Amino acid sequence: MSRNRSKWHQKNWVTLGDSISATGVFQALMNKEIEFGDIENKAYSGGSMTGPDASSTTVIGKSIDYACVDIVTIFAGTNDFKLNRTLGIIGSVFDTTFDTNTFYGAYRSLLDYIIASNPNTRIYLWTPLHRDNAGYTIESTNTAGHKLIDYVEAIRQIAVMYSLPVLDLYNNSGINTKNLSTYTNDGLHPNNKGYERIAELAIPFINNY
């Protein structure tokens, strides 16, 4: 008996994020199961939602044409925490201008851009994983006054505002401070076992929502 095909079989997928996504490892693992039509990996090392210089021109994902994109996953936040980006305020659902120097503003700016480009594109938000790298842990408070969990909660709040599903890797992946050496190379970047865990959770997540 043949297995049931994913609803994303032969569909076009764009992945946005930082170095964790830039490797393309979890994408390849997921593709073995789903068989996308095309995977466009637009993540880059050091990427943050607010961009390397926190300007509107460097918000990730805003230089892409989404006209033919079926699915977008956004996996960002850990670098915003490490780069001490301020959260700002979530604002009103009716806002049309955003402070892209803030995490809320940059994130909402990206979502509005994608939706305006192609309202049929399905968007999935992923939270950061736990970390213990470069002096930034889940217990650390950055110079903007935020902990990593604050960025996680910001993503969850934005998801509610936009009625978007969240893959909460921070709370539900099982990758935590006690086992980072098992699932990461350096307390931040997943090893093969870590990427397998991400793919294991992400496949049913995008198939079921």
N, CA, C and O of each residue as an XYZ file, in Angstrom:
836
protein
N       0.850     -1.190      0.000
C       0.000      0.000      0.000
C       0.887      1.242      0.000
O       1.816      1.340      0.802
N       0.610      2.179     -0.884
C       1.412      3.398     -0.937
C       1.043      4.323      0.213
O      -0.109      4.371      0.645
N       2.034      5.055      0.698
C       1.785      5.980      1.805
C       0.989      7.174      1.302
O       1.045      7.517      0.121
N       0.250      7.802      2.205
C      -0.503      8.989      1.842
C       0.454     10.136      1.556
O       1.424     10.345      2.284
N       0.178     10.866      0.507
C       1.025     11.991      0.157
C       0.710     13.185      1.055
O      -0.436     13.419      1.441
N       1.746     13.916      1.367
C       1.581     15.159      2.104
C       0.837     16.171      1.247
O       0.931     16.135      0.020
N       0.103     17.070      1.881
C      -0.563     18.129      1.125
C       0.458     19.080      0.492
O       0.112     19.887     -0.371
N       1.736     18.975      0.936
C       2.791     19.829      0.388
C       3.618     19.114     -0.680
O       4.629     19.643     -1.144
N       3.195     17.928     -1.063
C       3.880     17.192     -2.118
C       3.899     18.026     -3.401
O       2.855     18.455     -3.893
N       5.121     18.250     -3.939
C       5.336     19.023     -5.157
C       4.949     20.502     -5.038
O       4.774     21.183     -6.048
N       4.818     20.989     -3.811
C       4.565     22.410     -3.582
C       5.891     23.135     -3.348
O       6.918     22.508     -3.089
N       5.850     24.459     -3.442
C       7.055     25.277     -3.315
C       7.193     25.838     -1.904
O       6.276     26.467     -1.375
N       8.347     25.599     -1.311
C       8.610     25.950      0.086
C       9.764     26.944      0.162
O      10.818     26.721     -0.434
N       9.567     28.042      0.897
C      10.630     28.997      1.207
C      10.914     28.933      2.694
O       9.995     29.017      3.509
N      12.195     28.783      3.057
C      12.582     28.771      4.464
C      13.370     30.041      4.781
O      14.310     30.403      4.073
N      12.964     30.708      5.863
C      13.611     31.927      6.325
C      14.197     31.689      7.708
O      13.608     30.982      8.525
N      15.363     32.284      7.969
C      15.953     32.114      9.287
C      17.427     32.433      9.311
O      17.930     33.224      8.513
N      18.113     31.792     10.256
C      19.529     32.064     10.506
C      20.370     30.844     10.146
O      19.972     30.039      9.304
N      21.529     30.709     10.780
C      22.459     29.636     10.425
C      21.887     28.250     10.682
O      22.289     27.288     10.026
N      20.957     28.129     11.623
C      20.362     26.825     11.908
C      19.586     26.329     10.688
O      19.572     25.132     10.400
N      18.952     27.237      9.985
C      18.224     26.896      8.760
C      19.117     26.917      7.532
O      18.891     26.175      6.576
N      20.145     27.781      7.564
C      20.988     27.982      6.374
C      21.699     26.716      5.931
O      22.018     26.572      4.750
N      21.956     25.792      6.854
C      22.636     24.546      6.501
C      21.821     23.687      5.542
O      22.377     22.894      4.783
N      20.501     23.848      5.581
C      19.622     23.052      4.728
C      19.404     21.637      5.207
O      18.829     20.826      4.481
N      19.853     21.312      6.426
C      19.787     19.914      6.878
C      18.360     19.491      7.192
O      17.913     18.455      6.700
N      17.635     20.257      7.994
C      16.270     19.818      8.318
C      15.384     19.855      7.077
O      14.443     19.071      6.957
N      15.689     20.771      6.150
C      14.909     20.817      4.907
C      15.080     19.523      4.112
O      14.109     18.973      3.591
N      16.316     19.046      4.025
C      16.583     17.806      3.285
C      15.898     16.615      3.951
O      15.353     15.747      3.269
N      15.927     16.577      5.268
C      15.282     15.487      5.995
C      13.771     15.510      5.778
O      13.154     14.466      5.567
N      13.185     16.691      5.830
C      11.746     16.810      5.620
C      11.372     16.478      4.184
O      10.310     15.913      3.927
N      12.243     16.829      3.254
C      11.946     16.590      1.847
C      11.899     15.103      1.508
O      11.176     14.700      0.597
N      12.654     14.294      2.223
C      12.617     12.845      2.002
C      11.205     12.299      2.233
O      10.771     11.362      1.563
N      10.516     12.889      3.173
C       9.165     12.450      3.513
C       8.108     13.127      2.646
O       7.153     12.487      2.205
N       8.285     14.429      2.402
C       7.227     15.221      1.774
C       7.376     15.341      0.270
O       6.376     15.364     -0.448
N       8.612     15.419     -0.224
C       8.896     15.581     -1.651
C       8.279     16.873     -2.200
O       7.350     16.857     -3.007
N       8.836     17.981     -1.729
C       8.408     19.285     -2.217
C       8.747     19.426     -3.702
O       9.622     18.730     -4.218
N       8.046     20.329     -4.377
C       8.387     20.615     -5.762
C       9.665     21.422     -5.856
O      10.500     21.194     -6.731
N       9.810     22.395     -4.918
C      11.001     23.234     -4.885
C      11.209     23.728     -3.469
O      10.249     24.049     -2.769
N      12.475     23.792     -3.041
C      12.830     24.353     -1.738
C      13.788     25.504     -1.977
O      14.872     25.317     -2.529
N      13.386     26.681     -1.564
C      14.224     27.860     -1.698
C      14.657     28.278     -0.295
O      13.878     28.856      0.463
N      15.898     27.980      0.032
C      16.411     28.270      1.365
C      17.013     29.675      1.373
O      18.105     29.894      0.849
N      16.289     30.625      1.974
C      16.726     32.015      2.033
C      17.287     32.387      3.400
O      17.500     33.565      3.685
N      17.524     31.398      4.237
C      18.147     31.661      5.536
C      19.624     31.960      5.344
O      20.233     31.521      4.368
N      20.200     32.711      6.283
C      21.630     33.001      6.185
C      22.245     33.095      7.576
O      21.583     33.475      8.542
N      23.513     32.744      7.656
C      24.226     32.745      8.927
C      24.241     34.146      9.519
O      24.569     35.115      8.833
N      23.890     34.247     10.781
C      23.850     35.531     11.454
C      22.551     36.279     11.271
O      22.380     37.372     11.811
N      21.631     35.703     10.513
C      20.372     36.382     10.244
C      19.549     36.590     11.508
O      19.468     35.716     12.371
N      18.945     37.760     11.593
C      18.021     38.055     12.686
C      16.791     38.716     12.095
O      16.840     39.240     10.983
N      15.705     38.697     12.821
C      14.482     39.276     12.287
C      14.661     40.753     11.982
O      14.119     41.256     10.998
N      15.418     41.452     12.819
C      15.625     42.878     12.614
C      16.756     43.168     11.637
O      16.966     44.325     11.273
N      17.486     42.153     11.206
C      18.559     42.340     10.238
C      19.863     42.751     10.894
O      19.873     43.175     12.050
N      20.963     42.628     10.166
C      22.281     42.874     10.749
C      22.496     44.301     11.227
O      23.302     44.540     12.126
N      21.772     45.264     10.626
C      21.912     46.637     11.112
C      20.577     47.197     11.586
O      20.406     48.410     11.709
N      19.644     46.303     11.848
C      18.333     46.658     12.393
C      17.619     47.705     11.553
O      16.975     48.599     12.101
N      17.722     47.611     10.240
C      17.040     48.559      9.370
C      15.946     47.858      8.583
O      15.956     46.634      8.444
N      15.003     48.637      8.067
C      13.875     48.048      7.353
C      14.319     47.327      6.089
O      13.635     46.413      5.629
N      15.450     47.722      5.524
C      15.916     47.106      4.281
C      16.540     45.739      4.510
O      16.798     45.011      3.551
N      16.785     45.380      5.762
C      17.437     44.102      6.024
C      16.549     43.132      6.797
O      17.033     42.108      7.279
N      15.259     43.438      6.923
C      14.337     42.477      7.520
C      14.346     41.223      6.656
O      14.147     41.304      5.444
N      14.575     40.076      7.264
C      14.696     38.845      6.482
C      13.428     38.593      5.674
O      12.318     38.883      6.120
N      13.619     38.050      4.484
C      12.496     37.612      3.677
C      11.791     38.665      2.860
O      10.846     38.343      2.140
N      12.221     39.932      2.946
C      11.489     41.000      2.259
C      12.041     41.321      0.873
O      11.637     42.307      0.257
N      12.955     40.499      0.384
C      13.462     40.687     -0.972
C      13.023     39.539     -1.879
O      13.599     39.324     -2.946
N      12.002     38.806     -1.446
C      11.576     37.594     -2.150
C      10.229     37.819     -2.819
O       9.363     38.504     -2.277
N      10.060     37.240     -3.998
C       8.780     37.244     -4.689
C       8.004     35.997     -4.255
O       8.411     34.875     -4.556
N       6.899     36.193     -3.553
C       6.128     35.074     -3.018
C       4.968     34.657     -3.925
O       4.125     33.853     -3.527
N       4.925     35.197     -5.129
C       3.779     34.947     -6.011
C       3.533     33.458     -6.245
O       2.383     33.029     -6.341
N       4.599     32.669     -6.339
C       4.456     31.235     -6.624
C       4.869     30.373     -5.441
O       5.157     29.188     -5.608
N       4.900     30.957     -4.250
C       5.317     30.234     -3.045
C       4.082     29.702     -2.331
O       3.146     30.450     -2.049
N       4.087     28.401     -2.039
C       2.953     27.772     -1.366
C       3.076     27.801      0.150
O       2.077     27.946      0.854
N       4.300     27.662      0.656
C       4.520     27.539      2.092
C       5.797     28.269      2.487
O       6.819     28.174      1.807
N       5.721     29.003      3.600
C       6.873     29.703      4.167
C       7.017     29.297      5.624
O       6.039     29.296      6.371
N       8.230     28.953      6.030
C       8.509     28.736      7.452
C       9.512     29.791      7.901
O      10.489     30.075      7.209
N       9.250     30.370      9.083
C      10.102     31.419      9.641
C      10.665     30.906     10.962
O       9.923     30.687     11.920
N      11.979     30.717     11.003
C      12.659     30.137     12.165
C      13.719     31.141     12.612
O      14.880     31.044     12.215
N      13.315     32.107     13.440
C      14.209     33.197     13.821
C      13.949     33.599     15.266
O      12.946     33.213     15.867
N      14.873     34.383     15.810
C      14.695     34.918     17.156
C      15.899     34.765     18.049
O      16.154     35.622     18.895
N      16.660     33.669     17.877
C      17.791     33.460     18.772
C      18.876     34.508     18.558
O      19.543     34.907     19.513
N      19.062     34.960     17.320
C      20.055     36.007     17.071
C      19.566     37.379     17.505
O      20.369     38.218     17.912
N      18.270     37.622     17.425
C      17.732     38.881     17.943
C      18.006     38.984     19.444
O      18.351     40.051     19.952
N      17.848     37.863     20.139
C      18.176     37.805     21.565
C      19.656     38.078     21.787
O      20.018     38.891     22.638
N      20.506     37.409     21.034
C      21.942     37.540     21.205
C      22.443     38.929     20.793
O      23.411     39.429     21.367
N      21.800     39.547     19.815
C      22.189     40.870     19.336
C      21.522     42.000     20.126
O      21.663     43.177     19.796
N      20.796     41.616     21.172
C      20.195     42.596     22.097
C      19.164     43.490     21.418
O      19.060     44.676     21.734
N      18.404     42.922     20.486
C      17.360     43.689     19.828
C      16.178     43.897     20.769
O      15.747     42.965     21.448
N      15.666     45.096     20.807
C      14.521     45.371     21.662
C      13.255     44.759     21.078
O      13.113     44.666     19.858
N      12.339     44.343     21.937
C      11.088     43.753     21.470
C      10.157     44.801     20.888
O       9.503     44.545     19.878
N      10.084     45.970     21.499
C       9.114     46.971     21.076
C       7.725     46.589     21.550
O       7.574     45.938     22.584
N       6.710     46.990     20.796
C       5.323     46.674     21.152
C       4.641     45.978     19.988
O       4.978     46.206     18.826
N       3.684     45.132     20.313
C       3.003     44.388     19.252
C       2.072     45.290     18.465
O       1.904     45.092     17.262
N       1.467     46.265     19.102
C       0.603     47.195     18.403
C      -0.778     46.629     18.116
O      -1.211     45.662     18.743
N      -1.463     47.246     17.157
C      -2.823     46.871     16.777
C      -2.806     46.069     15.487
O      -1.925     46.249     14.646
N      -3.770     45.195     15.335
C      -3.887     44.409     14.109
C      -4.095     45.308     12.894
O      -3.824     44.899     11.765
N      -4.572     46.524     13.120
C      -4.851     47.437     12.008
C      -3.655     48.317     11.643
O      -3.757     49.150     10.743
N      -2.527     48.141     12.330
C      -1.335     48.924     12.007
C      -0.874     48.636     10.582
O      -0.957     47.503     10.108
N      -0.392     49.668      9.911
C       0.147     49.504      8.555
C       1.600     49.958      8.460
O       2.253     49.727      7.442
N       2.103     50.589      9.487
C       3.517     50.968      9.547
C       4.121     50.377     10.805
O       3.447     50.248     11.828
N       5.407     50.013     10.727
C       6.045     49.289     11.817
C       7.445     49.821     12.075
O       8.132     50.276     11.160
N       7.857     49.756     13.336
C       9.230     50.095     13.707
C      10.079     48.850     13.510
O      10.117     47.982     14.382
N      10.757     48.754     12.383
C      11.519     47.556     12.066
C      12.847     47.476     12.813
O      13.618     46.537     12.616
N      13.114     48.466     13.676
C      14.250     48.355     14.585
C      13.899     47.501     15.796
O      14.758     47.227     16.633
N      12.640     47.079     15.893
C      12.191     46.239     17.003
C      11.783     44.869     16.485
O      11.467     44.708     15.306
N      11.792     43.890     17.368
C      11.447     42.523     16.973
C       9.988     42.424     16.541
O       9.689     41.852     15.492
N       9.079     42.978     17.342
C       7.671     42.946     16.951
C       7.466     43.635     15.606
O       6.800     43.099     14.721
N       8.039     44.818     15.460
C       7.830     45.595     14.240
C       8.382     44.918     13.007
O       7.723     44.875     11.968
N       9.604     44.382     13.115
C      10.220     43.712     11.974
C       9.442     42.453     11.599
O       9.225     42.179     10.419
N       9.025     41.691     12.608
C       8.301     40.442     12.351
C       6.967     40.740     11.665
O       6.619     40.103     10.671
N       6.228     41.703     12.197
C       4.940     42.044     11.601
C       5.110     42.642     10.207
O       4.284     42.410      9.325
N       6.174     43.407     10.008
C       6.464     43.958      8.688
C       6.649     42.847      7.666
O       6.156     42.939      6.541
N       7.363     41.796      8.062
C       7.576     40.655      7.173
C       6.259     39.949      6.865
O       5.969     39.649      5.707
N       5.466     39.685      7.892
C       4.203     38.982      7.671
C       3.278     39.770      6.754
O       2.661     39.201      5.853
N       3.180     41.069      6.979
C       2.330     41.891      6.118
C       2.834     41.870      4.674
O       2.043     41.864      3.732
N       4.144     41.859      4.514
C       4.740     41.821      3.171
C       4.383     40.515      2.458
O       3.992     40.528      1.290
N       4.519     39.389      3.165
C       4.212     38.093      2.557
C       2.734     38.021      2.192
O       2.385     37.613      1.084
N       1.874     38.413      3.113
C       0.435     38.326      2.888
C       0.006     39.223      1.728
O      -0.832     38.836      0.914
N       0.583     40.415      1.658
C       0.257     41.319      0.550
C       0.758     40.767     -0.777
O       0.127     40.965     -1.815
N       1.902     40.068     -0.742
C       2.471     39.499     -1.968
C       1.656     38.324     -2.479
O       1.448     38.177     -3.684
N       1.191     37.480     -1.544
C       0.418     36.303     -1.927
C      -0.414     35.853     -0.723
O       0.089     35.125      0.133
N      -1.665     36.272     -0.649
C      -2.505     35.922      0.507
C      -2.776     34.425      0.633
O      -3.262     33.974      1.670
N      -2.467     33.645     -0.410
C      -2.677     32.196     -0.348
C      -1.476     31.449      0.226
O      -1.581     30.262      0.536
N      -0.345     32.120      0.369
C       0.837     31.474      0.943
C       0.562     31.105      2.397
O       0.115     31.940      3.183
N       0.830     29.855      2.745
C       0.678     29.420      4.142
C       1.964     29.728      4.890
O       3.060     29.403      4.430
N       1.818     30.353      6.038
C       2.963     30.813      6.818
C       2.982     30.075      8.154
O       1.970     30.005      8.852
N       4.139     29.527      8.498
C       4.317     28.805      9.752
C       5.447     29.456     10.554
O       6.540     29.673     10.032
N       5.179     29.760     11.806
C       6.163     30.394     12.675
C       6.800     29.339     13.577
O       6.104     28.507     14.160
N       8.123     29.379     13.686
C       8.863     28.458     14.555
C       9.597     29.271     15.614
O      10.204     30.296     15.304
N       9.542     28.820     16.845
C      10.259     29.528     17.909
C      11.710     29.059     17.989
O      12.041     27.980     17.500
N      12.575     29.866     18.605
C      13.960     29.413     18.844
C      14.011     28.198     19.762
O      13.085     27.933     20.529
N      15.099     27.479     19.664
C      15.420     26.396     20.591
C      16.102     26.966     21.832
O      16.523     28.122     21.843
N      16.205     26.153     22.865
C      17.057     26.503     24.001
C      18.492     26.695     23.510
O      18.874     26.167     22.466
N      19.281     27.454     24.270
C      20.668     27.688     23.873
C      21.536     27.910     25.107
O      21.054     28.308     26.167
N      22.828     27.640     24.938
C      23.872     27.994     25.908
C      25.137     28.212     25.081
O      25.969     27.316     24.939
N      25.260     29.433     24.536
C      26.325     29.733     23.588
C      26.669     31.211     23.682
O      25.784     32.056     23.818
N      27.962     31.520     23.608
C      28.453     32.906     23.598
C      27.971     33.697     24.807
O      27.786     34.911     24.729
N      27.770     33.004     25.923
C      27.347     33.680     27.142
C      25.855     33.959     27.211
O      25.385     34.580     28.164
N      25.103     33.507     26.209
C      23.656     33.722     26.183
C      22.952     32.384     26.390
O      23.058     31.478     25.563
N      22.237     32.276     27.501
C      21.521     31.063     27.868
C      20.047     31.400     28.072
O      19.636     32.548     27.904
N      19.262     30.398     28.432
C      17.843     30.672     28.679
C      17.646     31.467     29.966
O      16.561     31.998     30.202
N      18.676     31.554     30.795
C      18.587     32.338     32.030
C      19.153     33.740     31.868
O      18.980     34.579     32.752
N      19.827     34.008     30.750
C      20.462     35.309     30.538
C      19.435     36.392     30.227
O      18.406     36.137     29.603
N      19.740     37.602     30.676
C      18.990     38.787     30.268
C      19.919     39.637     29.412
O      21.002     40.012     29.864
N      19.513     39.948     28.183
C      20.387     40.713     27.303
C      20.357     42.204     27.671
O      19.636     42.610     28.583
N      21.131     42.996     26.966
C      21.237     44.407     27.332
C      19.971     45.197     27.001
O      19.816     46.336     27.441
N      19.068     44.593     26.226
C      17.772     45.221     25.976
C      16.778     44.901     27.087
O      15.656     45.407     27.097
N      17.210     44.043     28.033
C      16.351     43.693     29.159
C      15.459     42.496     28.923
O      14.486     42.297     29.651
N      15.776     41.682     27.902
C      14.913     40.556     27.547
C      15.626     39.223     27.718
O      16.844     39.134     27.558
N      14.860     38.191     28.044
C      15.326     36.814     28.021
C      14.859     36.152     26.726
O      13.985     36.671     26.031
N      15.450     35.004     26.414
C      15.084     34.299     25.183
C      13.598     33.974     25.171
O      12.957     34.057     24.123
N      13.042     33.606     26.316
C      11.617     33.261     26.387
C      10.747     34.442     25.974
O       9.631     34.241     25.497
N      11.232     35.665     26.146
C      10.453     36.841     25.748
C      10.262     36.891     24.239
O       9.205     37.301     23.760
N      11.273     36.479     23.490
C      11.161     36.439     22.029
C      10.233     35.301     21.609
O       9.475     35.426     20.646
N      10.301     34.194     22.341
C       9.383     33.078     22.088
C       7.945     33.537     22.288
O       7.084     33.279     21.446
N       7.686     34.214     23.398
C       6.328     34.671     23.690
C       5.876     35.721     22.682
O       4.696     35.781     22.335
N       6.805     36.548     22.211
C       6.452     37.536     21.189
C       5.977     36.842     19.917
O       4.995     37.265     19.308
N       6.668     35.783     19.516
C       6.269     35.027     18.324
C       4.887     34.418     18.520
O       4.063     34.429     17.606
N       4.638     33.894     19.697
C       3.340     33.293     19.991
C       2.216     34.344     19.952
O       1.120     34.074     19.462
N       2.501     35.528     20.468
C       1.504     36.602     20.441
C       1.219     37.062     19.011
O       0.068     37.295     18.642
N       2.274     37.189     18.218
C       2.098     37.572     16.812
C       1.275     36.514     16.085
O       0.416     36.845     15.267
N       1.536     35.251     16.381
C       0.798     34.166     15.734
C      -0.692     34.259     16.031
O      -1.518     34.030     15.148
N      -1.040     34.594     17.272
C      -2.448     34.756     17.625
C      -3.062     35.904     16.831
O      -4.166     35.776     16.302
N      -2.348     37.026     16.747
C      -2.859     38.191     16.023
C      -3.137     37.863     14.558
O      -4.124     38.333     13.993
N      -2.260     37.049     13.934
C      -2.385     36.745     12.516
C      -3.044     35.388     12.256
O      -3.161     34.971     11.104
N      -3.467     34.708     13.300
C      -4.081     33.382     13.169
C      -3.177     32.419     12.407
O      -3.588     31.779     11.439
N      -1.917     32.336     12.882
C      -0.925     31.476     12.257
C      -0.470     30.401     13.234
O      -0.396     30.657     14.435
N      -0.163     29.205     12.744
C       0.302     28.131     13.621
C       1.760     28.323     14.035
O       2.573     28.846     13.273
N       2.072     27.891     15.253
C       3.418     28.019     15.817
C       3.973     26.644     16.154
O       3.341     25.866     16.870
N       5.157     26.351     15.634
C       5.907     25.174     16.063
C       6.785     25.628     17.225
O       7.819     26.261     17.013
N       6.381     25.311     18.436
C       7.049     25.817     19.635
C       8.192     24.892     20.029
O       8.051     24.043     20.909
N       9.320     25.072     19.363
C      10.494     24.241     19.632
C      11.103     24.554     20.990
O      11.755     23.698     21.589
N      10.898     25.756     21.476
C      11.437     26.131     22.792
C      10.781     25.300     23.892
O      11.459     24.802     24.790
N       9.468     25.155     23.818
C       8.727     24.483     24.885
C       8.460     23.008     24.639
O       8.228     22.261     25.589
N       8.486     22.579     23.398
C       8.002     21.228     23.095
C       8.971     20.314     22.362
O       8.618     19.173     22.064
N      10.187     20.779     22.060
C      11.108     19.944     21.278
C      11.790     18.864     22.109
O      12.270     17.869     21.567
N      11.833     19.061     23.425
C      12.593     18.144     24.269
C      14.083     18.437     24.267
O      14.844     17.768     24.966
N      14.509     19.424     23.494
C      15.908     19.868     23.506
C      16.021     20.976     24.543
O      15.419     22.040     24.392
N      16.792     20.725     25.597
C      16.850     21.663     26.705
C      18.282     21.811     27.209
O      19.197     21.150     26.720
N      18.457     22.674     28.178
C      19.793     22.981     28.690
C      20.530     21.738     29.166
O      21.756     21.668     29.069
N      19.798     20.763     29.675
C      20.422     19.559     30.226
C      20.936     18.609     29.155
O      21.806     17.781     29.429
N      20.407     18.718     27.930
C      20.843     17.772     26.894
C      21.356     18.459     25.630
O      21.427     17.832     24.573
N      21.715     19.742     25.726
C      22.230     20.448     24.555
C      23.460     19.765     23.961
O      23.672     19.810     22.749
N      24.264     19.139     24.807
C      25.465     18.461     24.294
C      25.100     17.240     23.448
O      25.905     16.784     22.636
N      23.904     16.717     23.635
C      23.438     15.575     22.853
C      22.893     16.014     21.499
O      23.056     15.310     20.502
N      22.246     17.177     21.464
C      21.529     17.598     20.260
C      22.182     18.750     19.497
O      21.733     19.101     18.406
N      23.238     19.341     20.059
C      23.899     20.450     19.365
C      25.409     20.241     19.345
O      25.957     19.437     20.099
N      26.062     20.986     18.465
C      27.523     20.945     18.392
C      28.188     21.893     19.377
O      29.317     21.668     19.815
N      27.467     22.961     19.719
C      28.096     24.028     20.497
C      27.141     24.730     21.457
O      27.398     25.858     21.878
N      26.054     24.075     21.799
C      25.069     24.698     22.665
C      24.077     25.564     21.912
O      23.212     26.192     22.521
N      24.196     25.602     20.586
C      23.287     26.418     19.769
C      22.924     25.732     18.459
O      21.744     25.559     18.153
N      23.929     25.342     17.687
C      23.692     24.792     16.351
C      23.456     23.281     16.436
O      24.294     22.559     16.974
N      22.340     22.803     15.918
C      22.031     21.377     16.024
C      23.063     20.501     15.318
O      23.624     20.881     14.291
N      23.299     19.324     15.889
C      24.056     18.283     15.197
C      23.040     17.423     14.431
O      21.864     17.778     14.365
N      23.471     16.321     13.865
C      22.552     15.495     13.087
C      21.358     15.029     13.911
O      20.228     15.003     13.423
N      21.615     14.665     15.153
C      20.534     14.209     16.030
C      19.545     15.341     16.301
O      18.336     15.120     16.361
N      20.068     16.548     16.463
C      19.205     17.694     16.687
C      18.344     18.017     15.480
O      17.157     18.317     15.611
N      18.954     17.953     14.300
C      18.186     18.215     13.084
C      17.128     17.137     12.859
O      16.035     17.427     12.370
N      17.447     15.914     13.209
C      16.457     14.847     13.088
C      15.263     15.108     13.989
O      14.123     14.850     13.605
N      15.522     15.622     15.192
C      14.432     15.944     16.106
C      13.568     17.065     15.538
O      12.340     16.994     15.602
N      14.195     18.089     14.989
C      13.443     19.200     14.405
C      12.554     18.693     13.266
O      11.368     19.019     13.210
N      13.124     17.899     12.365
C      12.353     17.385     11.238
C      11.214     16.481     11.698
O      10.113     16.522     11.150
N      11.495     15.669     12.708
C      10.487     14.756     13.258
C       9.262     15.528     13.757
O       8.131     15.065     13.612
N       9.490     16.692     14.338
C       8.388     17.510     14.840
C       7.763     18.361     13.737
O       6.551     18.577     13.728
N       8.583     18.842     12.812
C       8.094     19.776     11.813
C       7.222     19.114     10.747
O       6.289     19.736     10.238
N       7.516     17.856     10.405
C       6.737     17.189      9.353
C       5.258     17.093      9.715
O       4.423     17.547      8.933
N       4.897     16.526     10.860
C       3.461     16.464     11.180
C       2.862     17.855     11.434
O       1.676     18.090     11.199
N       3.714     18.768     11.920
C       3.219     20.125     12.182
C       2.716     20.785     10.905
O       1.598     21.300     10.875
N       3.531     20.776      9.847
C       3.070     21.450      8.621
C       2.011     20.637      7.888
O       1.232     21.187      7.110
N       1.980     19.335      8.131
C       0.959     18.512      7.480
C      -0.415     18.668      8.132
O      -1.446     18.523      7.475
N      -0.414     18.963      9.424
C      -1.671     18.976     10.182
C      -2.292     20.352     10.335
O      -3.439     20.471     10.765
N      -1.538     21.406      9.983
C      -2.079     22.759     10.141
C      -2.099     23.483      8.808
O      -2.522     24.637      8.738
